[in-house]
Every structure is written in C-alpha cells, then in structure tokens.
Amino acid sequence: MTYSSDTLANLRAALAPHGLFLRGVLHFDGDGPEMAAGKMARTVVLIGNIGGSLWPTFSQWLEFEGTGLAHPLDAWSERVIRPLAAPGEAWFPSEKPWKPFQQWAMRAEGLQSSPLGILIHPVHGLWHGYRGAIGFAERIGEATVTFDRHPCDHCPDKPCLAACPAGAITDAGFGYAACRGFLASDDGQASCMTGGCLSRAACPVGAEHRYASEQLRFHMEALSL
C-alpha cells in the first residue's frame, strides 16, 4: 500500500476494522531508529489497542487460524500491520533486534510505569497495549500531544499494592518470580488465572476499559508460560 499526504488518515482507517489505533506519533531529526538500506526513520507511528478493542477480531482469527501457534497475538499483529507499512517499515515488540517500544510510548504520550511494570495511561489506565510500529523515512503528520500527569502520583491509597495475593507488587517494583509462583498454585489458578490479575483490576484508572474475562484469561495464560 502506498500512502499520499493523508498517510496517517489512511493508516487509521485501515487499522480500524481490526480494533487497532494510532497510539502515538514521534518525530526524529537524525537520531531515529535505523531502517532497511541504512536509512534513518524521521517518523515512528505507534499502533495498539485501547481496552478490548482488538479482541473481537483477534479472537475470531484465533479460533479459525491461530490454533496451535506459540504466540498467536504476535502472529496476528504482524499479519495485520506489516501489509500496511509500505512505504515505511514495520516493527514489533516481539521481534529482534528489539525496538524501545516503552521509551517510544513514554515519549509519545508522556506515560510512566505503574507499580505493576505496565505503562499507565491517564485515560485508559492499565487497559491498553502496543502491538507494533511503523517507521517512515519522511516526516509525517504532527507529533502526539503528551500528558504531563502521572495517575499514580494522584492515587494516595494505591489499591494495586494491597490487592496482590502474592505480594509481588511493592514500591520497589514488580516481583515477576513471586507472581509466576502464585499463578502456578491452586489459589492462583482459582483467582488471577481465572479472572485476571487482581492488582490490575484494583486500579481505579480507566476501569471502563477493563478487558473482558476471555481476554483476561488469554493474557494470564500467556504470562504463565
């Protein structure tokens, strides 16, 4: 697909049927990520989901085409985004060499990390994700207007800390080993694995964007692998 001056509008329209959105636009002046043939990207467009926006399309694909794949969401993301990248270049969080997706997201929207290690959005809370990015050698569109308010700084009670039954969420950071150990236990299977991470659900920010139970189970099963 070749884009005109309406590149971002066309890309937004092509992504919409899949439940994906443009999540940020970053501009670079000589310090952008390297593209094929030695070019440097002047624009990076982040693509991702808001709440459960991708689930209807992805879950249908998973049922009929993605059965048996080790990382079906990564495969689906590439299948959707890569054909839309030309004349740019598609990149994915699951693909080497790793691109700094979290840094890009923090720069594009001013997001910061939550105690769970997930970037928290002031509107969508913890219920969003980045599924890919497209780099362009040209400067395209206007850079995203960033937020300057970190929700966790205005949350005195921090219910996410107390809600974790494994004690994996602390001010010091996220204890991945403690989380995985709990998920493997009977209590973990009956709680977080069934209904999603209790700490994530306890966060009051963006609660209306919370994933449906089927999507929560999918992500928890992926985490426990």
C-alpha positions as CSV (number, residue, x, y, z in Angstrom):
1,M,0.0,0.0,0.0
2,T,1.3,3.5,-0.9
3,Y,0.3,6.5,1.1
4,S,-0.2,10.1,0.0
5,S,-0.1,13.2,2.1
6,D,-3.0,11.6,4.0
7,T,-0.8,8.8,5.3
8,L,-2.0,8.8,8.9
9,A,-5.7,9.1,8.0
10,N,-5.4,6.2,5.6
11,L,-3.5,4.1,8.1
12,R,-6.0,4.9,10.8
13,A,-8.9,3.8,8.5
14,A,-7.1,0.5,7.6
15,L,-6.5,-0.4,11.2
16,A,-9.9,0.4,12.5
17,P,-11.6,-2.9,11.3
18,H,-9.1,-4.8,13.4
19,G,-9.7,-2.8,16.6
20,L,-6.3,-1.1,16.4
21,F,-5.5,2.6,16.8
22,L,-2.7,5.0,16.1
23,R,-1.2,5.3,19.6
24,G,1.4,8.0,19.1
25,V,3.5,9.8,16.5
26,L,7.1,10.6,17.2
27,H,9.5,12.8,15.1
28,F,13.2,12.4,14.9
29,D,15.9,14.6,13.5
30,G,18.9,12.4,12.7
31,D,18.6,10.3,15.8
32,G,15.8,8.0,14.7
33,P,15.9,4.2,14.6
34,E,17.7,2.6,11.6
35,M,15.6,1.3,8.7
36,A,16.5,-1.0,5.9
37,A,19.2,0.1,3.5
38,G,20.7,2.3,6.2
39,K,18.0,4.9,6.2
40,M,17.0,6.6,9.5
41,A,13.4,6.9,10.4
42,R,12.2,10.5,10.8
43,T,8.7,9.4,11.9
44,V,7.6,6.5,14.1
45,V,3.9,5.7,14.4
46,L,2.9,3.5,17.3
47,I,0.0,1.1,16.8
48,G,-2.0,-0.6,19.5
49,N,-5.3,-1.4,21.3
50,I,-7.4,0.6,23.7
51,G,-9.2,-1.6,26.1
52,G,-10.5,-4.8,24.5
53,S,-10.8,-3.1,21.0
54,L,-8.8,-5.8,19.3
55,W,-10.4,-8.8,21.0
56,P,-13.4,-9.4,18.7
57,T,-11.3,-9.6,15.5
58,F,-8.3,-11.4,17.1
59,S,-10.4,-14.0,19.0
60,Q,-12.2,-14.9,15.8
61,W,-8.9,-15.3,13.9
62,L,-7.5,-17.3,16.8
63,E,-10.4,-19.7,16.6
64,F,-10.1,-20.4,12.9
65,E,-6.5,-19.7,12.0
66,G,-4.3,-19.2,15.1
67,T,-4.9,-22.6,16.8
68,G,-1.6,-24.2,17.9
69,L,0.6,-21.1,17.4
70,A,3.0,-20.5,20.3
71,H,2.5,-16.7,20.2
72,P,-0.8,-16.1,18.4
73,L,-1.3,-12.4,19.3
74,D,2.2,-11.6,18.0
75,A,1.5,-13.5,14.8
76,W,-1.9,-11.8,14.3
77,S,-0.3,-8.3,14.9
78,E,2.3,-8.9,12.2
79,R,-0.3,-10.3,9.9
80,V,-2.4,-7.1,10.2
81,I,0.2,-4.4,10.5
82,R,3.0,-5.5,8.1
83,P,1.0,-5.2,4.9
84,L,0.1,-1.7,5.8
85,A,3.6,-0.4,6.4
86,A,4.8,0.4,2.9
87,P,6.4,2.7,2.1
88,G,7.6,2.6,5.7
89,E,8.9,-0.3,7.7
90,A,7.0,-2.4,10.3
91,W,8.5,-3.2,13.8
92,F,7.1,-5.4,16.6
93,P,7.7,-5.7,20.3
94,S,8.3,-9.5,19.8
95,E,10.9,-9.0,17.0
96,K,14.7,-8.8,17.2
97,P,16.5,-6.5,17.2
98,W,14.4,-5.1,20.0
99,K,13.0,-1.6,19.5
100,P,12.5,0.6,22.5
101,F,8.7,0.5,22.5
102,Q,8.2,1.5,26.1
103,Q,10.5,4.5,25.6
104,W,8.7,5.5,22.5
105,A,5.3,5.2,24.3
106,M,6.6,7.3,27.2
107,R,7.8,9.9,24.8
108,A,4.8,9.9,22.5
109,E,2.2,10.2,25.3
110,G,4.1,11.1,28.4
111,L,3.2,7.8,30.0
112,Q,5.0,6.4,33.0
113,S,5.3,3.0,34.6
114,S,2.9,1.7,37.2
115,P,3.8,-0.4,40.2
116,L,2.9,-3.4,38.1
117,G,5.5,-2.5,35.5
118,I,2.8,-1.7,32.9
119,L,2.7,1.8,31.4
120,I,-0.3,3.5,32.9
121,H,-2.4,5.9,30.7
122,P,-4.3,8.7,32.4
123,V,-7.5,7.8,30.5
124,H,-7.2,4.1,29.6
125,G,-5.4,3.1,32.8
126,L,-3.7,-0.3,32.5
127,W,-6.0,-1.4,29.8
128,H,-4.1,-0.8,26.6
129,G,-1.2,-2.1,24.6
130,Y,1.2,-1.5,21.8
131,R,1.1,-4.1,19.0
132,G,3.6,-2.7,16.5
133,A,5.1,0.4,15.0
134,I,5.8,1.8,11.5
135,G,8.9,3.8,10.8
136,F,8.9,6.3,7.9
137,A,12.0,7.9,6.3
138,E,9.9,11.1,5.9
139,R,8.4,13.5,8.4
140,I,4.7,12.7,8.5
141,G,1.9,14.3,10.5
142,E,2.1,16.1,13.8
143,A,3.8,14.7,16.9
144,T,1.4,13.4,19.6
145,V,0.5,15.8,22.4
146,T,1.7,14.2,25.6
147,F,0.2,14.0,29.0
148,D,2.0,15.6,31.9
149,R,0.0,14.0,34.7
150,H,1.1,10.6,36.2
151,P,-2.1,8.9,37.6
152,C,-0.1,7.0,40.3
153,D,1.1,10.3,41.8
154,H,-2.5,11.3,42.5
155,C,-3.6,7.9,43.9
156,P,-2.8,8.0,47.7
157,D,-4.4,4.7,48.5
158,K,-2.7,2.7,45.7
159,P,-5.1,-0.3,46.0
160,C,-3.0,-2.2,43.5
161,L,-0.3,-2.8,46.1
162,A,-2.7,-4.4,48.7
163,A,-4.7,-6.4,46.1
164,C,-1.8,-8.7,45.0
165,P,-2.2,-12.1,46.8
166,A,1.4,-13.0,46.0
167,G,2.8,-9.8,47.4
168,A,4.5,-9.3,44.1
169,I,3.5,-5.6,43.8
170,T,5.6,-3.3,46.0
171,D,7.0,0.2,45.9
172,A,10.3,-1.4,44.9
173,G,8.8,-2.8,41.7
174,F,7.2,-5.9,40.3
175,G,8.3,-9.3,41.6
176,Y,7.9,-11.5,38.4
177,A,9.1,-14.7,40.2
178,A,6.6,-14.3,43.0
179,C,3.8,-13.7,40.5
180,R,4.6,-16.7,38.4
181,G,4.9,-18.9,41.5
182,F,1.5,-17.9,42.7
183,L,-0.1,-18.4,39.3
184,A,1.1,-22.0,39.4
185,S,-0.6,-22.7,42.8
186,D,-4.1,-23.8,43.3
187,D,-5.1,-20.4,44.8
188,G,-3.5,-18.7,41.8
189,Q,-5.4,-20.9,39.3
190,A,-8.7,-20.1,41.1
191,S,-8.2,-16.4,41.3
192,C,-5.8,-14.4,39.0
193,M,-5.7,-17.1,36.3
194,T,-9.4,-17.2,36.1
195,G,-10.4,-13.6,36.4
196,G,-7.3,-11.7,35.6
197,C,-4.6,-10.0,37.7
198,L,-6.3,-8.8,41.0
199,S,-3.9,-5.9,41.3
200,R,-4.5,-4.7,37.8
201,A,-8.3,-4.9,38.4
202,A,-7.9,-2.9,41.6
203,C,-6.5,0.1,39.8
204,P,-9.3,2.7,39.5
205,V,-7.9,4.5,36.5
206,G,-9.7,3.7,33.2
207,A,-11.8,0.9,34.8
208,E,-14.3,1.3,32.0
209,H,-11.7,0.0,29.6
210,R,-11.1,-3.3,31.5
211,Y,-10.7,-6.4,29.3
212,A,-13.5,-8.9,29.1
213,S,-13.0,-12.2,31.0
214,E,-12.0,-14.2,27.9
215,Q,-9.2,-11.7,27.1
216,L,-8.0,-11.6,30.7
217,R,-7.7,-15.4,30.7
218,F,-5.8,-15.3,27.4
219,H,-3.2,-12.8,28.7
220,M,-2.8,-14.6,32.1
221,E,-2.2,-17.9,30.3
222,A,0.5,-16.2,28.2
223,L,2.1,-14.7,31.3
224,S,2.3,-18.0,33.0
225,L,4.1,-19.8,30.1
